[in-house]
Amino acid sequence: MFPTPIDKASAPVRGLYKVALPLSLLIWLAPIIAVALTSIRGQADLTSGNYWGIPTQWQMAENYAAVFRNTPILHYIGNSFLVTIPTVIGAVAMSCLAGYALGIYRFKLNLLVFFIFVGGNFVPFQILMVPVRDLSLKLGLYDTVTGLVLFHVAFQTGFCTFFMRNFIRDLPSELIDAARVEGASEFQIFWKVVLPLVRPAIAALAVLIFTFIWNDYFWATVLIQGDHAMPVTGGLKTLNGQWVAQWQLVSAGSIVAAMPPVVIFFLMQKHFIAGLTMGATKG
């Protein structure tokens, strides 16, 4: 039923694994390597088509300095934080409340409501582009950070509720019953019993949502037009020159823009792994 551990597999399978794993890793890393190399090249290399070879002009300091000096990337990064942090807080908070209600209480429409939350994740977001844009225009939220935050909170809450409901549902019901016997209110049970127990899951979910929202490009360009509210993913396209494509600056800006999620992941790595493996073993 389960795959055979690689150390117990046959010799040909082990040999194939040793060849396929580095090759797959190289293919996966190839775009990142290309961007990193491009970010330290000079314009002459790109003009001559030297995309993968050793750079003839090493301009790491010049390219990265130009990104911060000649472009508003810090402003775009600030906008990304203004969008991402409230979204993470809002989506995680709402999903904890909804997950608690769906995981603890037993009512007739429990499963139906849960399926509604889950079903929203299967709707292709491209078909929502026009109605969401029209709605944001009618509500006066188009081209604003608030509008983008509200949309992301609404769109991410379904996945977050699915995530939190399953973790909360696995908690021992005896803990909830004991708290009720002691006279704790439902909010006290939620705040002092449930949330501390699912803290690793909350941390893992926060890291996932932070990464999803920070890397969003589609909705950043659909709901935002001006630079005043444009996140960094949408703002990177402005790093190109008007007449000449400055891919070295775009690549350097992409590396800079990718740093916050990487830093967040490594800072929260312990909690992230604990959250993903929570409930994997019993006893």
Backbone as CSV, one residue per row, in Angstrom:
resi,resn,N_x,N_y,N_z,CA_x,CA_y,CA_z,C_x,C_y,C_z
1,MET,0.833,-1.211,0.000,0.000,0.000,0.000,0.861,1.251,0.000
2,PHE,1.936,1.251,0.826,2.782,2.418,0.925,4.037,2.219,0.085
3,PRO,4.633,3.312,-0.414,5.867,3.178,-1.205,6.978,2.543,-0.382
4,THR,7.791,1.762,-1.039,8.930,1.118,-0.372,9.994,2.160,-0.061
5,PRO,10.522,2.200,1.162,11.616,3.138,1.468,12.763,2.948,0.501
6,ILE,13.411,4.048,0.127,14.429,3.985,-0.916,15.603,3.105,-0.500
7,ASP,15.908,3.052,0.811,17.038,2.219,1.240,16.720,0.732,1.169
8,LYS,15.429,0.387,1.031,15.037,-1.010,0.910,14.627,-1.375,-0.511
9,ALA,14.724,-0.430,-1.426,14.361,-0.689,-2.812,15.466,-1.473,-3.512
10,SER,15.173,-1.938,-4.709,16.154,-2.701,-5.484,17.284,-1.788,-5.947
11,ALA,18.385,-2.396,-6.346,19.561,-1.635,-6.764,19.283,-0.721,-7.956
12,PRO,18.568,-1.200,-9.009,18.268,-0.285,-10.127,17.439,0.922,-9.688
13,VAL,16.481,0.723,-8.781,15.648,1.832,-8.309,16.486,2.833,-7.532
14,ARG,17.386,2.338,-6.689,18.260,3.237,-5.934,19.176,4.024,-6.863
15,GLY,19.682,3.345,-7.914,20.527,4.039,-8.873,19.772,5.111,-9.626
16,LEU,18.539,4.786,-10.036,17.703,5.781,-10.724,17.395,6.957,-9.813
17,TYR,17.165,6.675,-8.544,16.863,7.731,-7.575,18.054,8.684,-7.434
18,LYS,19.263,8.126,-7.367,20.449,8.959,-7.194,20.709,9.845,-8.412
19,VAL,20.258,9.395,-9.582,20.428,10.202,-10.790,19.284,11.203,-10.936
20,ALA,18.060,10.746,-10.672,16.887,11.582,-10.908,16.773,12.723,-9.905
21,LEU,17.165,12.482,-8.659,17.008,13.517,-7.639,17.858,14.758,-7.924
22,PRO,19.172,14.632,-8.160,19.952,15.839,-8.483,19.490,16.505,-9.775
23,LEU,19.105,15.686,-10.778,18.642,16.261,-12.035,17.351,17.059,-11.831
24,SER,16.412,16.512,-11.068,15.161,17.219,-10.793,15.420,18.502,-10.012
25,LEU,16.335,18.420,-9.048,16.673,19.603,-8.264,17.297,20.684,-9.135
26,LEU,18.157,20.279,-10.070,18.787,21.245,-10.967,17.753,21.911,-11.866
27,ILE,16.823,21.115,-12.398,15.764,21.680,-13.244,14.904,22.650,-12.460
28,TRP,14.606,22.289,-11.209,13.771,23.146,-10.373,14.476,24.458,-10.032
29,LEU,15.800,24.375,-9.825,16.564,25.561,-9.446,17.012,26.392,-10.637
30,ALA,16.885,25.860,-11.859,17.395,26.557,-13.040,16.844,27.984,-13.179
31,PRO,15.525,28.220,-13.061,15.039,29.608,-13.176,15.615,30.533,-12.110
32,ILE,15.755,30.021,-10.880,16.304,30.845,-9.807,17.767,31.179,-10.087
33,ILE,18.506,30.182,-10.580,19.906,30.413,-10.920,20.008,31.445,-12.040
34,ALA,19.124,31.338,-13.032,19.143,32.290,-14.144,18.874,33.709,-13.666
35,VAL,17.894,33.872,-12.787,17.579,35.204,-12.262,18.749,35.746,-11.443
36,ALA,19.342,34.877,-10.604,20.467,35.317,-9.784,21.654,35.746,-10.655
37,LEU,21.945,34.989,-11.718,23.040,35.359,-12.618,22.733,36.655,-13.356
38,THR,21.491,36.794,-13.811,21.112,38.003,-14.539,21.213,39.236,-13.655
39,SER,20.952,39.078,-12.369,20.971,40.233,-11.468,22.365,40.801,-11.256
40,ILE,23.407,40.050,-11.625,24.777,40.543,-11.435,25.484,40.770,-12.762
41,ARG,24.753,40.684,-13.867,25.347,40.907,-15.183,25.270,42.386,-15.562
42,GLY,26.082,42.737,-16.538,25.983,44.044,-17.154,25.045,44.002,-18.353
43,GLN,24.647,45.167,-18.820,23.739,45.256,-19.953,24.348,44.653,-21.216
44,ALA,25.687,44.719,-21.353,26.344,44.192,-22.555,26.157,42.684,-22.662
45,ASP,26.218,41.966,-21.554,26.016,40.520,-21.579,24.624,40.177,-22.086
46,LEU,23.632,40.894,-21.611,22.261,40.617,-22.023,22.041,40.975,-23.481
47,THR,22.653,42.029,-23.926,22.514,42.426,-25.325,23.148,41.407,-26.265
48,SER,24.253,40.802,-25.815,24.951,39.821,-26.657,24.375,38.415,-26.528
49,GLY,23.385,38.226,-25.657,22.748,36.921,-25.494,23.439,36.002,-24.515
50,ASN,24.324,36.532,-23.703,25.022,35.714,-22.703,24.145,35.610,-21.457
51,TYR,23.214,34.658,-21.483,22.277,34.518,-20.373,22.722,33.480,-19.343
52,TRP,23.431,32.448,-19.793,23.787,31.343,-18.908,25.287,31.239,-18.661
53,GLY,26.084,31.907,-19.459,27.521,31.817,-19.276,28.019,32.663,-18.122
54,ILE,29.335,32.567,-17.875,29.947,33.380,-16.826,29.865,34.854,-17.240
55,PRO,29.382,35.723,-16.349,29.276,37.141,-16.723,30.633,37.730,-17.089
56,THR,30.656,38.501,-18.170,31.880,39.224,-18.538,31.981,40.532,-17.780
57,GLN,30.848,41.014,-17.286,30.808,42.218,-16.461,30.111,41.868,-15.140
58,TRP,30.844,41.985,-14.060,30.259,41.708,-12.743,29.767,43.025,-12.154
59,GLN,28.448,43.169,-12.125,27.874,44.425,-11.652,26.860,44.182,-10.531
60,MET,27.243,43.338,-9.607,26.332,43.041,-8.500,26.025,44.292,-7.679
61,ALA,27.073,44.969,-7.236,26.871,46.164,-6.413,26.141,47.251,-7.207
62,GLU,26.522,47.441,-8.470,25.913,48.494,-9.276,24.425,48.221,-9.519
63,ASN,24.076,46.959,-9.853,22.681,46.634,-10.156,21.785,46.758,-8.925
64,TYR,22.243,46.217,-7.807,21.418,46.270,-6.600,21.329,47.694,-6.057
65,ALA,22.416,48.447,-6.190,22.365,49.844,-5.769,21.416,50.645,-6.654
66,ALA,21.426,50.343,-7.962,20.535,51.046,-8.885,19.075,50.757,-8.588
67,VAL,18.781,49.522,-8.157,17.404,49.173,-7.825,16.886,50.054,-6.691
68,PHE,17.708,50.232,-5.660,17.270,51.044,-4.521,17.379,52.542,-4.800
69,ARG,18.331,52.922,-5.632,18.560,54.341,-5.876,17.637,54.907,-6.951
70,ASN,17.387,54.148,-8.002,16.679,54.690,-9.165,15.244,54.213,-9.299
71,THR,14.804,53.330,-8.436,13.438,52.805,-8.543,12.738,52.913,-7.183
72,PRO,11.407,52.946,-7.187,10.659,53.026,-5.918,10.391,51.658,-5.296
73,ILE,11.369,50.748,-5.323,11.111,49.388,-4.847,10.809,49.359,-3.349
74,LEU,11.438,50.244,-2.567,11.139,50.277,-1.136,9.685,50.667,-0.890
75,HIS,9.180,51.564,-1.724,7.768,51.949,-1.618,6.865,50.764,-1.958
76,TYR,7.218,50.009,-2.982,6.437,48.823,-3.358,6.495,47.762,-2.257
77,ILE,7.678,47.566,-1.665,7.801,46.595,-0.580,6.957,47.024,0.618
78,GLY,6.951,48.327,0.906,6.092,48.827,1.977,4.629,48.561,1.696
79,ASN,4.202,48.756,0.445,2.813,48.446,0.072,2.506,46.966,0.255
80,SER,3.474,46.106,-0.077,3.260,44.664,0.089,3.048,44.311,1.555
81,PHE,3.820,44.947,2.435,3.605,44.706,3.863,2.240,45.222,4.311
82,LEU,1.816,46.376,3.773,0.510,46.929,4.129,-0.628,46.020,3.675
83,VAL,-0.399,45.263,2.611,-1.413,44.325,2.122,-1.315,42.986,2.840
84,THR,-0.097,42.488,2.982,0.098,41.117,3.464,-0.193,40.961,4.947
85,ILE,0.324,41.847,5.773,0.172,41.682,7.223,-1.292,41.750,7.659
86,PRO,-2.086,42.760,7.242,-3.509,42.742,7.628,-4.262,41.538,7.071
87,THR,-3.872,41.086,5.872,-4.526,39.907,5.298,-4.268,38.672,6.133
88,VAL,-3.019,38.470,6.539,-2.685,37.312,7.369,-3.451,37.363,8.682
89,ILE,-3.464,38.527,9.326,-4.162,38.659,10.608,-5.652,38.405,10.434
90,GLY,-6.261,39.026,9.413,-7.696,38.873,9.202,-8.092,37.457,8.828
91,ALA,-7.370,36.861,7.882,-7.729,35.518,7.430,-7.527,34.482,8.526
92,VAL,-6.415,34.573,9.265,-6.155,33.609,10.330,-7.159,33.775,11.470
93,ALA,-7.473,35.019,11.836,-8.433,35.250,12.919,-9.813,34.714,12.560
94,MET,-10.284,35.009,11.352,-11.606,34.539,10.947,-11.637,33.028,10.807
95,SER,-10.559,32.446,10.319,-10.544,30.994,10.146,-10.488,30.274,11.484
96,CYS,-9.827,30.870,12.471,-9.820,30.254,13.804,-11.224,30.244,14.391
97,LEU,-11.952,31.361,14.246,-13.318,31.417,14.758,-14.223,30.441,14.012
98,ALA,-14.128,30.458,12.666,-14.970,29.552,11.877,-14.569,28.096,12.100
99,GLY,-13.277,27.848,12.182,-12.815,26.479,12.428,-13.241,25.958,13.779
100,TYR,-13.273,26.841,14.777,-13.744,26.444,16.110,-15.223,26.079,16.064
101,ALA,-16.012,26.913,15.378,-17.453,26.640,15.300,-17.733,25.339,14.551
102,LEU,-17.032,25.121,13.443,-17.278,23.924,12.633,-16.642,22.676,13.229
103,GLY,-15.586,22.845,14.012,-14.901,21.695,14.567,-15.436,21.244,15.911
104,ILE,-16.028,22.157,16.662,-16.474,21.837,18.015,-17.977,21.578,18.087
105,TYR,-18.741,22.440,17.428,-20.198,22.333,17.538,-20.752,21.368,16.501
106,ARG,-21.798,20.672,16.879,-22.474,19.744,15.986,-23.880,20.283,15.709
107,PHE,-24.102,20.759,14.505,-25.424,21.250,14.109,-25.742,20.727,12.723
108,LYS,-26.993,20.859,12.317,-27.469,20.193,11.103,-26.718,20.638,9.854
109,LEU,-26.446,21.909,9.740,-25.818,22.423,8.522,-24.293,22.495,8.634
110,ASN,-23.743,21.825,9.619,-22.295,21.892,9.836,-21.527,21.475,8.591
111,LEU,-21.854,20.300,8.060,-21.128,19.772,6.910,-21.361,20.624,5.663
112,LEU,-22.589,21.127,5.495,-22.896,21.962,4.334,-22.097,23.260,4.375
113,VAL,-22.057,23.895,5.531,-21.287,25.136,5.668,-19.810,24.868,5.423
114,PHE,-19.322,23.742,5.926,-17.916,23.397,5.711,-17.629,23.188,4.228
115,PHE,-18.528,22.514,3.522,-18.351,22.303,2.087,-18.384,23.619,1.309
116,ILE,-19.162,24.584,1.788,-19.185,25.892,1.132,-17.820,26.564,1.253
117,PHE,-17.230,26.486,2.453,-15.888,27.048,2.633,-14.884,26.349,1.715
118,VAL,-14.961,25.013,1.674,-14.015,24.257,0.861,-14.275,24.481,-0.626
119,GLY,-15.559,24.517,-1.018,-15.895,24.659,-2.433,-15.376,25.936,-3.053
120,GLY,-15.276,26.991,-2.253,-14.761,28.242,-2.798,-13.334,28.130,-3.294
121,ASN,-12.583,27.175,-2.763,-11.195,27.007,-3.196,-11.085,26.373,-4.581
122,PHE,-12.177,25.779,-5.068,-12.143,25.111,-6.371,-12.639,26.024,-7.494
123,VAL,-13.034,27.252,-7.157,-13.482,28.195,-8.182,-12.248,28.833,-8.812
124,PRO,-12.045,28.712,-10.116,-10.890,29.359,-10.761,-10.938,30.862,-10.558
125,PHE,-9.867,31.412,-10.009,-9.901,32.828,-9.653,-9.966,33.732,-10.879
126,GLN,-9.615,33.204,-12.069,-9.661,34.045,-13.262,-11.091,34.465,-13.603
127,ILE,-12.066,33.572,-13.340,-13.442,33.921,-13.696,-14.030,34.928,-12.718
128,LEU,-13.339,35.183,-11.603,-13.807,36.179,-10.647,-13.269,37.572,-10.953
129,MET,-12.408,37.683,-11.947,-11.727,38.947,-12.203,-12.711,40.079,-12.481
130,VAL,-13.635,39.867,-13.407,-14.565,40.933,-13.792,-15.547,41.269,-12.674
131,PRO,-16.245,40.279,-12.067,-17.176,40.646,-10.991,-16.492,41.276,-9.782
132,VAL,-15.301,40.810,-9.418,-14.602,41.402,-8.278,-14.180,42.828,-8.600
133,ARG,-13.720,43.061,-9.809,-13.334,44.423,-10.199,-14.539,45.344,-10.202
134,ASP,-15.664,44.880,-10.751,-16.878,45.700,-10.767,-17.366,45.993,-9.353
135,LEU,-17.310,44.992,-8.483,-17.746,45.193,-7.104,-16.849,46.200,-6.387
136,SER,-15.551,46.107,-6.619,-14.643,47.055,-5.972,-14.875,48.479,-6.477
137,LEU,-15.249,48.625,-7.737,-15.568,49.955,-8.268,-16.836,50.511,-7.633
138,LYS,-17.859,49.672,-7.489,-19.121,50.118,-6.901,-18.956,50.513,-5.433
139,LEU,-18.081,49.812,-4.728,-17.877,50.085,-3.307,-16.817,51.156,-3.064
140,GLY,-16.216,51.660,-4.121,-15.188,52.673,-3.963,-13.872,52.139,-3.424
141,LEU,-13.636,50.838,-3.619,-12.433,50.209,-3.097,-11.404,49.899,-4.178
142,TYR,-11.714,50.245,-5.418,-10.779,49.954,-6.509,-9.538,50.830,-6.375
143,ASP,-8.388,50.253,-6.653,-7.110,50.950,-6.609,-6.784,51.441,-5.196
144,THR,-7.154,50.645,-4.199,-6.833,50.971,-2.816,-6.254,49.738,-2.120
145,VAL,-5.422,49.980,-1.125,-4.873,48.884,-0.329,-5.981,48.175,0.429
146,THR,-6.949,48.952,0.920,-8.061,48.366,1.680,-8.845,47.367,0.837
147,GLY,-9.138,47.728,-0.405,-9.873,46.832,-1.277,-9.120,45.541,-1.530
148,LEU,-7.816,45.630,-1.757,-7.013,44.431,-2.012,-6.943,43.556,-0.763
149,VAL,-6.827,44.185,0.407,-6.785,43.426,1.660,-8.100,42.692,1.891
150,LEU,-9.214,43.388,1.718,-10.525,42.776,1.946,-10.758,41.599,1.002
151,PHE,-10.349,41.755,-0.252,-10.528,40.651,-1.194,-9.690,39.450,-0.784
152,HIS,-8.418,39.695,-0.442,-7.556,38.576,-0.063,-8.068,37.877,1.190
153,VAL,-8.551,38.645,2.160,-9.102,38.032,3.370,-10.282,37.136,3.013
154,ALA,-11.184,37.645,2.159,-12.363,36.859,1.771,-11.966,35.611,0.993
155,PHE,-10.983,35.736,0.116,-10.614,34.615,-0.737,-9.806,33.569,0.012
156,GLN,-8.991,33.991,0.989,-8.132,33.053,1.708,-8.827,32.398,2.893
157,THR,-9.932,32.982,3.352,-10.585,32.449,4.544,-11.095,31.027,4.333
158,GLY,-11.516,30.687,3.124,-11.999,29.331,2.856,-10.928,28.287,3.096
159,PHE,-9.759,28.492,2.502,-8.658,27.543,2.708,-8.221,27.521,4.167
160,CYS,-8.126,28.702,4.784,-7.690,28.771,6.179,-8.677,28.060,7.102
161,THR,-9.983,28.204,6.833,-10.987,27.528,7.655,-10.875,26.016,7.506
162,PHE,-10.688,25.553,6.283,-10.471,24.122,6.046,-9.272,23.621,6.848
163,PHE,-8.210,24.394,6.849,-6.976,24.039,7.547,-7.210,23.984,9.052
164,MET,-7.797,25.058,9.628,-7.951,25.153,11.077,-9.024,24.214,11.598
165,ARG,-10.095,24.029,10.840,-11.180,23.152,11.298,-10.685,21.737,11.533
166,ASN,-9.838,21.244,10.654,-9.335,19.873,10.787,-8.426,19.722,12.009
167,PHE,-7.621,20.741,12.282,-6.764,20.680,13.465,-7.589,20.758,14.749
168,ILE,-8.551,21.690,14.779,-9.367,21.854,15.989,-10.231,20.624,16.224
169,ARG,-10.725,20.030,15.156,-11.578,18.852,15.287,-10.828,17.676,15.909
170,ASP,-9.509,17.615,15.721,-8.718,16.515,16.256,-8.376,16.679,17.738
171,LEU,-8.703,17.839,18.323,-8.426,18.031,19.742,-9.319,17.107,20.576
172,PRO,-8.834,16.605,21.692,-9.666,15.740,22.542,-10.906,16.483,23.042
173,SER,-12.068,15.914,22.819,-13.308,16.546,23.266,-13.386,16.629,24.783
174,GLU,-12.628,15.773,25.482,-12.636,15.806,26.944,-12.120,17.139,27.480
175,LEU,-11.192,17.769,26.768,-10.688,19.071,27.207,-11.782,20.118,27.175
176,ILE,-12.584,20.117,26.118,-13.668,21.083,25.995,-14.725,20.827,27.062
177,ASP,-15.060,19.558,27.246,-16.076,19.211,28.242,-15.613,19.583,29.652
178,ALA,-14.343,19.345,29.946,-13.825,19.679,31.277,-13.867,21.185,31.519
179,ALA,-13.553,21.970,30.491,-13.607,23.424,30.644,-15.029,23.902,30.865
180,ARG,-15.976,23.298,30.192,-17.380,23.671,30.397,-17.853,23.309,31.788
181,VAL,-17.429,22.150,32.291,-17.806,21.739,33.643,-17.257,22.727,34.672
182,GLU,-16.059,23.264,34.390,-15.457,24.229,35.304,-16.107,25.602,35.214
183,GLY,-17.059,25.767,34.295,-17.784,27.032,34.188,-17.205,28.022,33.212
184,ALA,-16.281,27.603,32.367,-15.701,28.517,31.382,-16.714,28.828,30.289
185,SER,-16.723,30.075,29.836,-17.597,30.457,28.736,-17.029,29.928,27.425
186,GLU,-17.838,29.990,26.376,-17.374,29.474,25.082,-16.191,30.270,24.561
187,PHE,-16.207,31.580,24.789,-15.076,32.393,24.330,-13.827,32.075,25.148
188,GLN,-13.985,31.848,26.454,-12.833,31.479,27.276,-12.255,30.140,26.845
189,ILE,-13.128,29.207,26.478,-12.646,27.915,25.975,-11.852,28.111,24.683
190,PHE,-12.398,28.942,23.801,-11.721,29.213,22.534,-10.370,29.887,22.771
191,TRP,-10.346,30.895,23.655,-9.158,31.728,23.823,-8.082,31.052,24.675
192,LYS,-8.502,30.355,25.742,-7.539,29.842,26.712,-7.258,28.348,26.587
193,VAL,-8.119,27.638,25.873,-7.912,26.193,25.728,-7.541,25.820,24.301
194,VAL,-8.367,26.250,23.345,-8.184,25.816,21.963,-6.989,26.505,21.303
195,LEU,-6.936,27.836,21.356,-5.875,28.554,20.653,-4.469,28.153,21.110
196,PRO,-4.193,28.023,22.411,-2.839,27.579,22.797,-2.477,26.208,22.245
197,LEU,-3.463,25.328,22.107,-3.178,23.975,21.627,-2.898,23.949,20.124
198,VAL,-3.484,24.870,19.387,-3.300,24.877,17.926,-2.335,25.974,17.492
199,ARG,-1.540,26.472,18.409,-0.596,27.543,18.067,0.371,27.134,16.955
200,PRO,0.921,25.918,16.953,1.783,25.531,15.816,1.043,25.559,14.483
201,ALA,-0.226,25.144,14.476,-0.999,25.178,13.240,-1.224,26.616,12.789
202,ILE,-1.464,27.516,13.732,-1.648,28.927,13.395,-0.371,29.495,12.782
203,ALA,0.786,29.140,13.363,2.061,29.616,12.828,2.294,29.101,11.414
204,ALA,2.028,27.820,11.196,2.200,27.248,9.859,1.274,27.925,8.861
205,LEU,0.025,28.157,9.265,-0.933,28.800,8.373,-0.523,30.230,8.068
206,ALA,-0.019,30.942,9.068,0.408,32.328,8.851,1.549,32.400,7.846
207,VAL,2.499,31.461,7.937,3.620,31.447,6.983,3.114,31.167,5.569
208,LEU,2.202,30.212,5.432,1.657,29.885,4.112,0.928,31.069,3.505
209,ILE,0.047,31.700,4.278,-0.740,32.810,3.756,0.153,34.006,3.460
210,PHE,1.137,34.261,4.303,2.081,35.349,4.037,2.753,35.150,2.680
211,THR,3.190,33.916,2.422,3.859,33.621,1.151,2.895,33.762,-0.020
212,PHE,1.663,33.241,0.122,0.684,33.324,-0.956,0.403,34.788,-1.326
213,ILE,0.140,35.615,-0.322,-0.258,36.997,-0.578,0.929,37.818,-1.066
214,TRP,2.075,37.616,-0.476,3.245,38.392,-0.890,3.582,38.127,-2.357
215,ASN,3.440,36.883,-2.797,3.807,36.515,-4.160,2.679,36.717,-5.165
216,ASP,1.525,37.204,-4.712,0.407,37.392,-5.638,0.738,38.474,-6.662
217,TYR,0.541,38.151,-7.914,0.723,39.120,-9.011,-0.591,39.426,-9.708
218,PHE,-1.430,38.402,-9.855,-2.658,38.549,-10.634,-3.563,39.637,-10.059
219,TRP,-3.934,39.483,-8.780,-4.875,40.444,-8.195,-4.221,41.793,-7.924
220,ALA,-2.916,41.798,-7.742,-2.223,43.068,-7.558,-2.344,43.951,-8.794
221,THR,-2.359,43.341,-9.983,-2.477,44.121,-11.219,-3.929,44.305,-11.659
222,VAL,-4.845,43.464,-11.159,-6.261,43.610,-11.512,-6.923,44.696,-10.681
223,LEU,-6.627,44.741,-9.388,-7.322,45.649,-8.478,-6.536,46.919,-8.165
224,ILE,-5.274,46.974,-8.585,-4.442,48.152,-8.316,-3.887,48.674,-9.643
225,GLN,-3.972,49.973,-9.827,-3.443,50.593,-11.045,-2.326,51.582,-10.747
226,GLY,-2.465,52.345,-9.674,-1.477,53.375,-9.376,-0.336,52.878,-8.523
227,ASP,0.805,53.574,-8.601,1.969,53.200,-7.807,1.756,53.429,-6.317
228,HIS,0.770,54.254,-5.960,0.572,54.577,-4.547,0.189,53.350,-3.721
229,ALA,-0.418,52.332,-4.349,-0.861,51.139,-3.628,-0.346,49.851,-4.256
230,MET,0.507,49.936,-5.249,0.964,48.745,-5.967,1.927,47.922,-5.131
231,PRO,1.654,46.623,-4.925,2.616,45.754,-4.227,3.857,45.529,-5.076
232,VAL,4.860,44.918,-4.467,6.148,44.786,-5.137,6.066,43.852,-6.335
233,THR,5.194,42.828,-6.297,5.104,41.912,-7.431,4.623,42.630,-8.685
234,GLY,3.673,43.537,-8.520,3.206,44.319,-9.668,4.151,45.450,-10.009
235,GLY,4.848,45.977,-9.012,5.748,47.094,-9.258,7.021,46.715,-9.978
236,LEU,7.385,45.430,-9.967,8.629,45.016,-10.628,8.612,45.320,-12.122
237,LYS,7.419,45.311,-12.711,7.371,45.556,-14.155,7.785,46.983,-14.503
238,THR,7.720,47.897,-13.544,8.114,49.281,-13.814,9.621,49.465,-13.775
239,LEU,10.366,48.422,-13.367,11.816,48.542,-13.313,12.442,48.487,-14.694
240,ASN,11.689,48.037,-15.694,12.184,48.036,-17.063,12.229,49.452,-17.618
241,GLY,13.193,49.705,-18.470,13.259,51.001,-19.119,12.144,51.156,-20.142
242,GLN,11.916,52.403,-20.561,10.853,52.656,-21.526,11.210,52.127,-22.909
243,TRP,12.485,52.215,-23.269,12.892,51.805,-24.611,13.793,50.575,-24.580
244,VAL,14.528,50.363,-23.504,15.459,49.241,-23.405,15.070,48.390,-22.194
245,ALA,14.974,47.081,-22.405,14.626,46.175,-21.308,15.817,46.036,-20.370
246,GLN,15.640,46.464,-19.134,16.714,46.380,-18.143,16.483,45.153,-17.260
247,TRP,16.717,43.971,-17.858,16.430,42.741,-17.144,17.333,42.544,-15.947
248,GLN,18.507,43.138,-15.958,19.380,43.019,-14.799,18.767,43.709,-13.578
249,LEU,18.069,44.814,-13.788,17.417,45.495,-12.672,16.157,44.757,-12.237
250,VAL,15.416,44.220,-13.200,14.236,43.429,-12.857,14.635,42.201,-12.048
251,SER,15.717,41.541,-12.448,16.180,40.352,-11.732,16.663,40.712,-10.330
252,ALA,17.422,41.795,-10.223,17.886,42.225,-8.899,16.699,42.594,-8.011
253,GLY,15.715,43.283,-8.591,14.522,43.613,-7.824,13.744,42.378,-7.411
254,SER,13.723,41.363,-8.274,13.024,40.117,-7.935,13.695,39.408,-6.761
255,ILE,15.029,39.405,-6.743,15.751,38.791,-5.633,15.449,39.538,-4.333
256,VAL,15.444,40.857,-4.394,15.141,41.662,-3.202,13.712,41.403,-2.733
257,ALA,12.766,41.334,-3.690,11.366,41.118,-3.344,11.118,39.739,-2.755
258,ALA,11.968,38.777,-3.107,11.776,37.413,-2.601,12.334,37.215,-1.203
259,MET,13.091,38.168,-0.693,13.742,37.992,0.597,12.778,37.936,1.789
260,PRO,11.767,38.808,1.889,10.892,38.760,3.078,10.229,37.408,3.319
261,PRO,9.620,36.744,2.309,9.049,35.416,2.589,10.100,34.392,3.007
262,VAL,11.286,34.474,2.421,12.357,33.542,2.786,12.771,33.758,4.239
263,VAL,12.923,35.020,4.622,13.303,35.335,6.005,12.220,34.882,6.972
264,ILE,10.954,35.146,6.634,9.840,34.737,7.492,9.820,33.222,7.656
265,PHE,10.053,32.498,6.565,10.039,31.039,6.642,11.130,30.526,7.579
266,PHE,12.348,31.053,7.444,13.440,30.556,8.285,13.255,30.959,9.746
267,LEU,12.665,32.126,9.991,12.397,32.526,11.362,11.319,31.654,12.000
268,MET,10.352,31.233,11.182,9.225,30.444,11.688,9.337,28.974,11.328
269,GLN,10.505,28.542,10.886,10.652,27.182,10.382,10.273,26.138,11.425
270,LYS,10.711,26.344,12.667,10.415,25.391,13.732,8.910,25.250,13.933
271,HIS,8.215,26.395,14.014,6.769,26.369,14.221,6.046,25.858,12.978
272,PHE,6.580,26.186,11.796,5.956,25.752,10.551,5.954,24.234,10.445
273,ILE,7.091,23.619,10.702,7.189,22.156,10.633,6.346,21.509,11.721
274,ALA,6.354,22.099,12.912,5.538,21.556,14.000,4.062,21.619,13.657
275,GLY,3.647,22.700,12.983,2.246,22.831,12.606,1.833,21.827,11.551
276,LEU,2.712,21.581,10.577,2.376,20.642,9.516,2.357,19.191,10.012
277,THR,3.175,18.895,11.024,3.233,17.528,11.530,2.351,17.320,12.757
278,MET,1.648,18.376,13.162,0.778,18.280,14.358,-0.299,17.231,14.120
279,GLY,-0.436,16.306,15.053,-1.441,15.258,14.928,-0.994,14.083,14.083
280,ALA,0.275,14.093,13.614,0.755,12.986,12.778,0.955,11.716,13.588
281,THR,1.188,11.885,14.881,1.367,10.717,15.744,0.419,10.802,16.922
282,LYS,0.143,9.705,17.497,-0.752,9.629,18.661,0.046,9.177,19.869
283,GLY,-0.419,9.623,21.033,0.198,9.183,22.262,1.316,10.087,22.714
